[in-house]
Amino acid sequence: MKAFVTGGTGFVGANLIRLLLQQGYEVKALVRSQSSLDNLQSLDVEIVTGNLNSSDLSSLMSGCQVLFHVAAQYSLWQGDRDLLYRSNVLGTRNILQCARQAGIERTVYTSSVAAIGVKQDGVADETYQSPVDKLVGDYKKSKYYAEQEAVKAVQQGQDVVIVNPSTPIGAFDLKPTPTGEIIVRFLQRKMPFYLDTGLNLIDVQDVVQGHILALTKGKTGDRYILGNQNLTFKQLLGKLEQITNIPAPKYTIPYGIPYGVAWLEENILAKLGKNPTVALDGVRMAQQKMFYDACKAVTELGLPQSDIDLALTKAVNWFVPQMTV
């Protein structure tokens, strides 16, 4: 079977392509002309150039039976609003239409828990949906509307399964992701304080296994949270301390301080040509503990639940040599 994969140069996509190849799939990967191919070096992958809004995607998918639509634009900067909607919403609409024209038999669409939102004082599962106006920032809103494009495709008779990863950790986090950046800053001893927030972590290898399980076992139109362990930020830093022997920061910082810095940078300094360093939406997101329940994916798909300490160790071991390059 031949799989068409978008987002293959990214963190989840690069790990997914490796697992697909290990399991005997042929892979055709869509990459943008400006994308770095470092994550695909030495892999037996057919690479085609284009973007999610290309008009010729259906012809590029020729010969493929399944689609993994992993690609997404990630940004918390308010100035990237149009780019987020163009890539995530319009791009998803276009690629699903092209997949139908190309005769793709089944699509796994990579959404995010960002599209589900945060359940106040609780743990969200697939049955929960935050009102869209309560989703913090345009990234989360764009992922919500992109997921609705997948829902519409199903209503029109297309075979699409939706997966909602939480916070993957592991190797090949080249950019890195926001969580990968936390690990890097911790390793560089650049984290004197921390915000009192929380995340659901999962080994990226479990996430990509979940994609293939969704392909083979998922119910058309259903969504599956690909997550594992809920941790407060303090617990996460404690684990990194145990793994690295680097002391974790002991004190929290009031939200008002990074919020004020972010507001000033994005609303004043950015307009003067300065590059902001703290995203206002990122600070706003951190005010909520982003906890999720992955029981549905575990029960129905057999989603693995690998040890988070080992996943963090693998991430640390991957980042350390990258930092010395």
Secondary structure as UniProt FT lines:
FT   STRAND          2..6
FT   TURN            8..9
FT   HELIX           11..22
FT   TURN            23..24
FT   STRAND          26..31
FT   TURN            33..34
FT   HELIX           38..40
FT   TURN            41..42
FT   STRAND          46..49
FT   TURN            52..53
FT   TURN            55..56
FT   HELIX           57..60
FT   TURN            61..63
FT   STRAND          66..69
FT   HELIX           78..80
FT   HELIX           81..84
FT   HELIX           85..90
FT   HELIX           91..102
FT   STRAND          106..110
FT   HELIX           113..116
FT   TURN            120..121
FT   TURN            126..127
FT   HELIX           132..134
FT   HELIX           137..155
FT   TURN            156..157
FT   STRAND          160..165
FT   STRAND          167..169
FT   HELIX           178..187
FT   TURN            188..189
FT   STRAND          193..194
FT   STRAND          198..203
FT   HELIX           204..217
FT   TURN            220..221
FT   STRAND          223..226
FT   STRAND          229..232
FT   HELIX           233..244
FT   STRAND          251..252
FT   HELIX           256..264
FT   HELIX           265..269
FT   HELIX           270..272
FT   HELIX           280..286
FT   HELIX           295..296
FT   HELIX           297..301
FT   HELIX           308..323
//
